[in-house]
């Protein structure tokens, strides 16, 4: 209607080229006809839009592989700026993949493959990518693969401490992630999209299109074919140093092509950390676990055994110990417990590298910096849960304690193993430590101050991972044998004790929740003895009910009771989508929410409820405590006084001036910027139709050229000229 309005305005103002005749009926009729033509064009435009929708059908809910970079290379996927287009080819067997690579005739192709066969064909597709436009990977829940890990065989290999023997580039030898494909660290030459089982309708749409148009593999050059377009264009390329250099800004233009991976670490202390007071010269037992996980695909990082079991064990043990030793007893003891959840550990230990660097420079935690000499023992809850999915019919859950070979004589290590009941924990004394935050502290602190804190690593694997789905989309609830019981929580936030749940038949002692609760109890009791010097003889134990709720919250739904209670109180109502908590580390512009949720849960479950209103709570200033206004179990708002706080998990590489990004000292991972990612399916015209159109076009061009030449040559015969015909008027004629 914009053009019509403009025309009418021109008419009324008398500035149209027909303005002088605007009152004449024939011109009025002309205007009306022209306006009707414009309106008809508008309708045709709408029809064109609907026609576009009929030609292209979007694939909803597909998670793309995206690009990350470090100091030496680029990893992950990208498409061209206009997207990758290819003929759909369903891959059900290895021979289907071989046909697409070596025998197909109408390529390039987009291979559509399920998670069961993916491991068997991906290496061939990477070796011969010329005919591969892209891959659509979909989840097969009917047949589970025996392993599925796209991480390398030696995770974080190049950030390991001295003594590590793992090498993913050497044939044979020791590797931790035996079945790792290494795609997370590789530059993949085509885009890959993933469809979870919840999007099975989209998979069926692709299969239906394929069966209708592309099933005949012998005559594809003569057919209309089902096709896919995958768009996941990434702006960054080469490596982190190049992408940061390209991310320049000026007064006229702002260009950013990548962001450093970063988030927040979470720290909570049993007693307040009061900087400068004599009582805070007490020694520290440092307990850590990683909070993040990753996968090849955007938004999908369930991290069941990779990180979540360790994180839930730490939170549950911290809550249990806070009930055993009230915060008001802090003056009685000379030992404190500092619980810390680390972000970014999947990418060369970002979180632990930052803490180790700050500790070596006397700057962590920021609110009350500690001295390295105060750290008496470091206990790391490493990769736990790999055995849980395969041991649902037994009460056994073997735990291993890896001890650095140079710490065997440490009294702190010996005492902890005695307190935690070392008879049921197998000890592994070695210099070859599994992937864990211990590598950061042993490497960075020793380099800076020539000191090493005594350390113990608790895991449920031996020389190789028991988690066959490490850092993948399949490291989900099934992998850790978890089934949610959905036990109600009262308005006081009270969780039922484990023994009662077993006694009344609500849970069995073979379930994952119960095993995790038992481990958290042993850890809490051993730390009680570390702090007090006495063995715990009370009845307080970790709750499998709490474990059940935490696993469900992080693996299934943001709308769970505990996370809603631990959320900030907002002035406006927000719609919360019932989906898992993303465990991916995130970037500066979008921090992943996992640390905030975990920190708020620690605050809510261990903190002290204060009788302050919203305004007073948020204005409280105290060097020993933090104050958070959370929803609370009644969702009406509550002020929580807590020792929980956050600190930045950003690699020192991005804070050190003129850092050499190829040095390998600190993590240098960045993530590419992108606009949008989408996939759609459509049918391409047949090759015969295209050839026919080309032939007809060529014939018409030749015929038109010949006709033009012939007409020019015989113009004097065909056309009558009026050059010599002079019209004369009789001069004797008179007008009437």
N, C-alpha and C positions, 0 to 999 in steps of 0.2 A: 504493500500500500504506500510505501515511501515515494515511489516514482509517480503514482497516481496523484498523491497529495501535492507533490512538486508541480505537476502539470497543471492542476487546478489553480494553484497559487499563481503560477505564471499567467494563466488565463485571466484571473480576476484582476491582476495588476496591469494587464494590458501589455505585457512584455513578451508574449509569445510571438513566434513568427507569423501566426495567424491572427494576431490581436486586432488588426485593423478590420477584419471581417468577422469578428466574433459574434456579431448579432445576426449574421445570415444563417438561415435554417440548415443549409447544406453543410456548413462548417460545424454547427452544433452536432449534426448527425455524425460527422467525421470524428469529433472528439469522443462522442459516446461509444463509437465503434472501437476507437483506440483504447479507451478505458476498459471495455469488455475484453479486448485482447490481452491487456496487462493482467486482468484478473484471471483469465484463462491460463496465462503463464504461471501465475502463483499456484494455481491448482496443479498444473503439470509438475511444478517443483516439488510439491507435496507427494505427488505420485512417484517422482524420482527418488525421494527419500525412502518411501516404502519399498520401492524396487530394490534399493541398496540393502535394506534389511532382509529382503527375500533372497538376495544373492549371497550375502555373508551372514553366517550364524556365529555369534560369539561363543567361545568356550569359557564358561564362568568358573571361577575358583581355581584356576591353574596357577601354581606357584612357580615363578621362574628362577633359574640359576642366574646369579648376577656376578659382577666383577669385583674382586678385591686385589690390592696390590701391596707389595712390601718393598724393601730396599733393593731387591735384585730382579724381580720379575712381576708379571701380572698373572693372576689366577682367576679361574671361574669362566663365565660365559658372556657373550654379547652377540646380538644380531647386527645386521646392517641398519642404517638409519631408517630405511623403509620396511624393515622386517625381513625375515627369511621365509621364502615360499617354496613349498615342495609337495610332491604327490604323496598322499597318505599310503603307507605300507605297514600293515599289521605284522608284527614279528612275534610268532608263537614258538618258533624253534630256532636253533642256530643256523639251520639251512635257509630259513627265511632271511636272516641277516646277510648270509653269504650271497644270496641272490641279489639283494639290494645293492651290495657292494660291487659285485663282479658281473652280473648278468642282466641287470635291468636296462631298459631302453628309453624310458621317458623321464629320467631324473632331471634335477635332483629330487630326493625323497625326504619326507619326514617320517622317521621310524616311530611307530607306536608300540611300546613294549611294557610288559608288567614287571613288577619288582622281583618276581621269581626268576625270570630268564635274563634280567639285566646284567648280572655279574658275568654271565657266559658270553655276552656279545659286545660289551662296551669296548674292550680292548681292540677288537677287530674294527669297530667303527672309528676309533681314534687313529688306528694305523692307516686306514684308507678312507679319509674324510671327503674325498673329492665329490662323491655322489650323495653326501649326507647334508641336507639343508638344516636339519634339526632333529631333536628327539622329544617325544612326549612319553613320559614315564608315569605309569599309573599303579596304584597299590593293589596287590592281589592278597586278599585276606583269606582266601580259600586254601592256598598253598603258600606257606611261609618259607622263604629261602633259609638255608642253614646259617648264612652270614650275609651281612649287608653293611659295609662300612666304607664310606668314601673318603675317610681320613687316611693319612699316610701310615705306613707300617711302623714308623717311629715318630709319634706325635711330638711336635715342638723340638725336633731333633737338634736344631741349630742353636737352641737356647739352653741346652743341657749343661750341667755342671761337670767339672773334671771327674773322670772315672766312668762316665756313661759309655757303654759298649754297643748301644743300638745304632744301626746304620741301615736305612731303607734302600741305599744304593748298592749295597754289597750282597752278593748271592750267598745264601746260607747265613750263618751267624745268628746273633740274638736279635729278635724283633719283638716288640710288645703287642702290636696290633697285627697279628699274623695275616689276616685276610683283608687288610686295608688296601683300597684301590688307589689312593693318593689323588683323587680328583679334586679334593678341596684345595690342594696346593698346586694344581696343574692349570695351564692355559688351554682351555677346551675350544676347539675351532668351530663350534656350532652351538646354537642355543639349545637348552634343555628345559622343559617345563614338567612340573609334577602335578598329578591329579590324585588327591587322597580318596579313600573309599567313600567318603561323604559326597563326592562328586561323581559317583558311578554313572549317573544319568548322562553326564558329558562324555564319558567313555563310550557308552552305548550309542550316543549320537555319532561319534566318530566311526564306530564299528559298522553302524547301519549305512552310513555314507560310503564306506569302503566296500561293503558287500554289494551295494547297488551299482557302483560305478567302476571300481578298481580291482574287482576280484579276478578278472581274467588277466593274468600276468603275461600272456604270450602275445597279445595284440593291443598293447596299451598305446602305441603310436596312433592308432585309428579310433580311439575312444575319447569321450569326455570323461575326465578323471576327477575323483575326490581329492581335494587339496587342503593344506593347512598353511596359514601364515602366522608366524611366531615373531612378535616384536618385543625385544628386550635390549634396545640399544643403550650402550654404556658410553659415557663421555670420557672417562679416564682411560689411559693406556700407558704402556711401557713399564713404569715402576713408580714408587711413591715419590721419589725425588723429582721426577719429571712432572707428575700430576700436581704436586704442590707448587712447582714453578709456574705451571700453566694456570693455577688458581690465583690469578692476580686481580687487583682491583685498581680502579682509577676513579676520577671524579665523573667521568662520562660513562663508564662501563664497569660492571661487576661480573666477573667470570669465575666460577668455581666448578671444578670437575671431580673433586674427591674430598672426603673428610676423614680425619684420623678416627680409628675405632677407640671409643672411650665410654665410660659409664661411671658408676660410683661403687666404692668398696663400703661394706657395712661393718662397723665395729661396735661391740657391746661389752662392757666390763662388769664383772660381778660387783665390784665396789667402784665408787667414783674415782676418776683420775684427777687428783688435785695437784696441779703444778706448783712446785715450790715447797709444799709441806713435807715435813719429815716422814709422816706416815706413808707418803707416796714414794718413798725410796724402797718400798717393798718389792720383792721379786715378782716376776710375771710368768705365768704359764700361758703360752700363746697357742690357741686352738683355732685352726683354719680349715676351710672347705671352699671349694669353688662353687660359684652360683650360676655360671653361664654354661651354655652348650651351643652347638651350631650344627648346621647341615649345609648341603649344597644349595638349598632352596629358601627363598625369601619367606620369612614368617613361620617356618616349620623347623623347630628345634626342641623336641620334647625332652631330651636329655635324661630319660629315666634312670638308667644305671650310670650314664656318663657323669652326671653331676647331681641330679635331684635327690637321690637317696642319701648322699653325703651331706647335702645341705639340710635336709629334713632331720637327719640324725643330729647334726650340730644344734639346730634350733630346739629340738626336743630335749637334748641333754642340758642346754643352757636354761631352759624353762624349769627343768627338774631341779637343777642345782640351786636356782634362785629361791626355790621353796625350802630347800634344806638349810641354806645359809641366808637369813634375811639381810637386806642391805644395811640395816641398822647395826649389824654386828661387825661392820667394816673395821672399826677401831681395834677389835680384838686380835686381828690376824696380820701376819707379816707377808702374806702371799695373796696375790690377786689373779683372777682368771680373765684373760682378754680373748673374747670370741670374735672371729673375723671371717666374713664372707667375701670372697675375692671375685672381681669381675674381669672378664677378658682373658681368662687363663687359656682359653682355646687357641689364642693367637699369640704364642710365644710369651705366655704368662704376663700379660699387661698389668693386671692388678697387683700381683705379688712383686713384680719388678719395681713398680712405683713405690710400694711400701718399703722394700729393701733399700732402694735408692734414698728415700727420705730418711729412713732410720740411719743410714750411713752418714747422712748430713744433719742428723739431730733435728729432724723436722716432722716426726709422725708420732701420734696423731696430731693434726694441726692445733687442736684446742689445748692439748697438754702433752707436748713432745716428751718422749721417753728416751732414756739412755739405753744403749745396747747392752750394757752390763746388767740391766735389770731383767733381761730375758733369760730365765733359767732353763726353759724347756719349750720346744715347739712340737706340737702334735698336729699332724695333718690327717684329716679324713679324706683319703683319696678316692679312687674309683671303687664304689661299693654298689652292689646290686646285680652284678653280672650273673651270679649263681642263683638269685632268688626265683627267676622264672622257671628254672629247671628243678627246683627243690620244694615244690608246693606240697609234696606228700611226706615231707620229713621235717623234723625240728632242727636239723643241722644247718648251720651257716658258717663254714670255716672262715675265720678271719686271720690274715697274715700281718705281721708287724715287720716292715722293712726298716732296718737300722743301719745307718752309714757305718762303714767298717772302722772309721776313726772315732766313733762315739760309744763303742761297746763298754768302755770303762767308766762312762758317765754315771754317777750316782743317781742323777735325776732320771735318766732313762731306765735304770735298773729298778728304781722305786716305782715308777709309773707302771712298768710291766708287772711288777709284783702286786700293785694295788688293783690293776685291771684284770687280774686272774690270768697270768701268763701261761698257766698250764693248758688253757683252751685256745691259746693263740700261738701259732707257729711263728717263730722268729727267723728272719732272713737277714743275716749280716752280710752286706755287700757294698761295693763302691758303685755298682750299676743300679741306680735307683730308678723306679718306674716314673713315668711322666707325672709331675706334681709340682706344687709351689716350692718344695724344698730346693729344687734346682736354682730358683732365683736367689734365695737367701744364702745358699752355700756359695754361689758364684759371685754375686755382687758384693755382699758384705765382706767376704774373705778378701776380695780384690781391693776394697776401699779401706778397710780397717784391720785386715789380717786377723779376723776373728770368725769363729763359727759357733752358733748356738746349738746345743744338743737337740737332736731331732728324732722323731719316730713317725713313720707313715703307716696308717692302717688301711688295708685294701682287702678285697676278697678274691684276689687272683695270685698266681705264682709267677712263673717266668713269662707267661703270655696272658693277655686279657681273657677273662671268662665272658666278657660282654661282646657278643658276636655282632652287635649293631651299634658299635661305638660311633658317636657323632653322626647319627643318621636319623632320617624321618621315622625309622622303625624302632628306635629306642624309646618305646612308649610303655603304656601300662602293662601290656601283655608281656613285655620283655622282663619286667620285674615281678610278674605274677600278682599284680594288684587288681582287686575288685572292691569297689567302694561299698561301704555298709550303710552310709547315709544315716548315722546315729544322730539324733537331735541334740542340740546344745542349748542349755537354758540361758536365761537372760543375765546370769552372772558369769557366763563364760566358763563354766565348770566342765571339765572333761572326765569321763568315767575312767577308773583305774583298770589296768590290763587284767589283773587277776579276776575281777568281777565280770568282765566281758567274756573271759574264758569259762568261768564257772556257770554263767547263765546261758552258755551256748551261742552267744552273739558272735564270737570269734573262736578260731582254733589256733592252737599254738604252732601250727605249721604255716600260718599265713605270714605274708611279708610284713604287714603292719606290726604283728607281734614280735617278729624277729628284730625289726628295726628298733622297737621300743625296748627290747631287752638289751641291745647293744648300747642305746642311749643311756639306759639305767646304769650299766657297768661303767660307762665313761663318766657319768655324773658322780657315782659313788667313789671312783678312783680319784677324781678331782677334789671331792670333799675331803678325802684323806690327805691329799696334797696340801690343801689349805689349812686344815685344822690339826693335822698330825695324828688324828684318831680315825679308826674305822667307823663307818656309818652303821648304826644299829637301829635306825628308825624304819618307818613303813612307806616312806615316800619313794615312788618309782615312776619312770616315764610311762605316759599313757598311750596305748595303741589307738585309742580314740582320737587323740590329737594327731598322731601319725596318719591315721585314716583321712582326717580332714585336710591336713596339709598336702598330702599326695594328690587328693582330689582337686584341691584348689589350683595347684600349679600345673597339673596334667590335664585337667578337664574344663574347669569353669572359673572365670573371674567373678561370677555371681555367687560363689560359695559363702556360707555364713561367716567364716573367719575373715576372709578378705574384705567383705563388706564392713565388718566391724572395725577392721584395721585401716580403713580408708579415711582420707581427709573428709571433713564435713564441708560440702560445697554449698554456695548460696543458691545455685540452680540445680535442678534435677537433671541428671545425665543418664542416658540409656546405656546400660552395661550389657555388652554382648557375652553370652555364655560360651567362652572359648578358652583354651589353655593360655597360661601366662607365657609370653615369648621369653625365652631364656637367652636369646642372642644378645651380644654385648651392646650393640647400637653405636651411634655416632653422636657428635656434640649437639647437633640439631635435633636428634631424636634419641634420647637415652632409653634403653630398654627398661620396662617397668619392674622387672624382677627384683632388683635391689631395694626399691622403695617398698614393695610389698613385704619382702623378707624383713627389712628394718622395722617397718610399722608393726609387723607381727611380734617381733622381739620386744618392741616397746610396750605393746598392749598386754602381752603375756607375762612380762617380767617387771614392768614399771609400776609406779605408785599413782593411784588415782587422786587427783587434787581437786579441791572444791573451788576452782576458779571458773569464771565464765570465759567465753570465747576470746574476747578482747584482752582480758588480763592474761590468759594463758599464752597467747602469741606474743605478748609484750615482755614476758619474763626473761630476765638476763641472769645467767648463773654459769660460772666457769666450770662447775662440776656436773651440771645436769643440762639436758635438753628438754624442751616442753613441746608437746604435739597435741593439737586439738583433733581428735579422731571421732568417728561415728560412735564407737562403743557398741556393746552387745544389744543395747536398746535402740540403737540408731538415733539417739537424741543428742549426742555429742558429749565428749568427756575429755578433760585435760589430763594428760599423762606426763608425769615426771619420770625421766629415764636417763640411763647412762649411754643409751644407743645414739650413735651419730654416723654421719657419712663422711667419706673423704674421696677425693678425686682418683679415678682409675684411668689415668692417661699416661702413656709411656713417656719416660724421661727423654726419649729421642725427640719429642716435639716441644720440649721446654729448654733443651740445651742449645745455646747459640752455635750456629755453624756445625751442627752435628753431621758426622759422616754416615749417611744412611746405608752405606754398603759395609760398614764395619761389623755388623752383626752383634754388637754389644747389647742393644735394647730392641724391643719390638718396634717395627716400623709399619705395621699394617694400617692400610687405609681402605675406604670403600668408595667405589665410583658413584657419582651422581647420575640419576636417570630421570626421565620425564614420566613416562607411563609404560606399563607392561601389559600386553594383552595377546590373546590368541583367538583366531577365528577360522572357521571352516567354510569352504565353498567348492564349487565344481568348475573346473577349467574347461574351456572348449576343446573339442577333439582335434587331433593333429590333422585329420582329413579336412575338417572345416577350415582350419587355418590355411592349409595349402590351397584349397579351393578359392578362398577369399584372395589369396596372394595371386593366384593365376588369373582370376577375373579382373583384379586390379591392374595387373600388368597388361592384359589384353585391352582393357578400356583405355589405358594410357597410350599404348601403341596406336589403337584405332583413332583416338582423339588427335594424336599427332599427325597421322596420315590424312585424316579428314581436314584438319586445319591447312595442311600443305596443299591439298587438292582444291579447297575453296579459294585459297589465295591465287593459285595458278589459273583458275577459271573464273575469277571474279568478274571479268568484263562480260562474260556470257550470262552468268547467273544474276548479277545485280544490274539494274538499269540506272545509268548515271544521268544527272541533269545538268552537266557542265555546259553543253552547247545548246540547250533548249532555253530560248529567251522568250519570256512572256511579253507580248506587245499589246499595247492598248490603242484602239482606233482613236486617232486624234479628233476625228469628226464627230465622235459620239458625244452626246450631250446628256446631261443628267436630267431626270424628270423632276 
